[in-house]
């Protein structure tokens, strides 16, 4: 999916102006999958501290490399089509951001999804490249099904796509106001870029950062927020159920990969490999994912709780060999 994210803007954006932020353990696979990415354009996080820290780190490196320009933030777990409509929306967002707004993308909901945050929009601020750019009234966290149904009926709520555009200085100014600890640390990192202290300063400052999303840390609090409403088809593939929407299903709604036997199974996701045989008998709405020595079994209604498993693995030294 990171290959797709890269090709979504390349070659329309030259490779020297595309940057990737990732943890150390992904360095090799990123260069394997993105051979056109210049080596200097991989920004390595010493530890994951959520999106506010990741975007902030990118901002100070971009500021050092290119000065105060508009940066566009693209998560690497999205499905978007078609490309030309995506690029049109990005161009509209960049133009709006050039005027001083912190710009986000809002997707028209086609169902009352509970796995996404929502953006409550106000009046149309302007129309750019044929797309409406709205004032943002409020951000809303992932809702209950009842609440999400009300959002969809109202017509005033869009899914928060987590795609952003803003002038680097506008973003850092907002961080200075709403996340001063992050801002101060990032400024110290900025001052260390290109010195022999760079990596040490980066690790030291990241150790102080709270793990917090850019939505909660900045976007929900800032005043100058605008929202582009694009016309492309979008999906955030942040869960196994979301992944299954893009894979072929059998006549009973099952998605399977690898060596799998399904008997009286319905609406399930079973992803294995060629080294093991997985058999599912008489079960519905189940997720089974095997990777090496790791096995996940969950009910589809609980697929968002996989994050709890990851946190447990990261915190408990007994599971260190499975990281």
Rosetta blueprint (number, residue, H / E / L):
1 X L
2 X H
3 X H
4 X H
5 X H
6 X H
7 X H
8 X H
9 X H
10 X L
11 X L
12 X L
13 X L
14 X L
15 X H
16 X H
17 X H
18 X L
19 X L
20 X E
21 X E
22 X E
23 X E
24 X H
25 X H
26 X H
27 X H
28 X H
29 X H
30 X H
31 X H
32 X H
33 X H
34 X L
35 X L
36 X L
37 X L
38 X L
39 X H
40 X H
41 X H
42 X E
43 X E
44 X E
45 X E
46 X L
47 X L
48 X L
49 X L
50 X H
51 X H
52 X H
53 X H
54 X H
55 X H
56 X H
57 X H
58 X H
59 X H
60 X H
61 X H
62 X H
63 X H
64 X H
65 X H
66 X H
67 X L
68 X L
69 X L
70 X E
71 X E
72 X E
73 X E
74 X L
75 X L
76 X L
77 X L
78 X E
79 X E
80 X E
81 X E
82 X L
83 X H
84 X H
85 X H
86 X H
87 X H
88 X H
89 X H
90 X H
91 X H
92 X H
93 X H
94 X H
95 X H
96 X H
97 X H
98 X H
99 X L
100 X L
101 X L
102 X E
103 X E
104 X E
105 X E
106 X E
107 X E
108 X E
109 X L
110 X L
111 X L
112 X L
113 X L
114 X L
115 X L
116 X L
117 X L
118 X E
119 X E
120 X E
121 X E
122 X E
123 X E
124 X E
125 X E
126 X E
127 X E
128 X E
129 X L
130 X L
131 X E
132 X E
133 X E
134 X E
135 X E
136 X E
137 X E
138 X E
139 X E
140 X E
141 X L
142 X L
143 X L
144 X L
145 X H
146 X H
147 X H
148 X H
149 X H
150 X H
151 X H
152 X H
153 X H
154 X H
155 X L
156 X L
157 X E
158 X E
159 X E
160 X E
161 X E
162 X E
163 X E
164 X E
165 X E
166 X E
167 X E
168 X H
169 X H
170 X H
171 X H
172 X H
173 X H
174 X H
175 X H
176 X H
177 X H
178 X H
179 X L
180 X H
181 X H
182 X H
183 X H
184 X H
185 X H
186 X H
187 X H
188 X H
189 X H
190 X H
191 X H
192 X H
193 X L
194 X L
195 X L
196 X L
197 X L
198 X H
199 X H
200 X H
201 X H
202 X H
203 X H
204 X H
205 X H
206 X H
207 X L
208 X L
209 X L
210 X L
211 X L
212 X L
213 X L
214 X H
215 X H
216 X H
217 X H
218 X H
219 X H
220 X L
221 X L
222 X L
223 X L
224 X L
225 X E
226 X E
227 X E
228 X E
229 X L
230 X L
231 X L
232 X L
233 X E
234 X E
235 X E
236 X E
237 X L
238 X L
239 X L
240 X H
241 X H
242 X H
243 X H
244 X H
245 X L
246 X L
247 X L
248 X L
249 X L
250 X L
251 X L
252 X L
253 X L
254 X L
255 X E
256 X E
257 X E
258 X L
259 X E
260 X E
261 X E
262 X E
263 X E
264 X L
265 X L
266 X E
267 X L
268 X L
269 X E
270 X E
271 X E
272 X L
273 X L
274 X L
275 X L
276 X L
277 X E
278 X E
279 X E
280 X E
281 X E
282 X L
283 X L
284 X E
285 X L
286 X E
287 X E
288 X E
289 X E
290 X E
291 X E
292 X L
293 X L
294 X E
295 X E
296 X E
297 X E
298 X E
299 X E
300 X H
301 X H
302 X H
303 X H
304 X H
305 X H
306 X H
307 X H
308 X H
309 X H
310 X H
311 X H
312 X H
313 X H
314 X H
315 X H
316 X L
317 X H
318 X H
319 X H
320 X H
321 X H
322 X H
323 X L
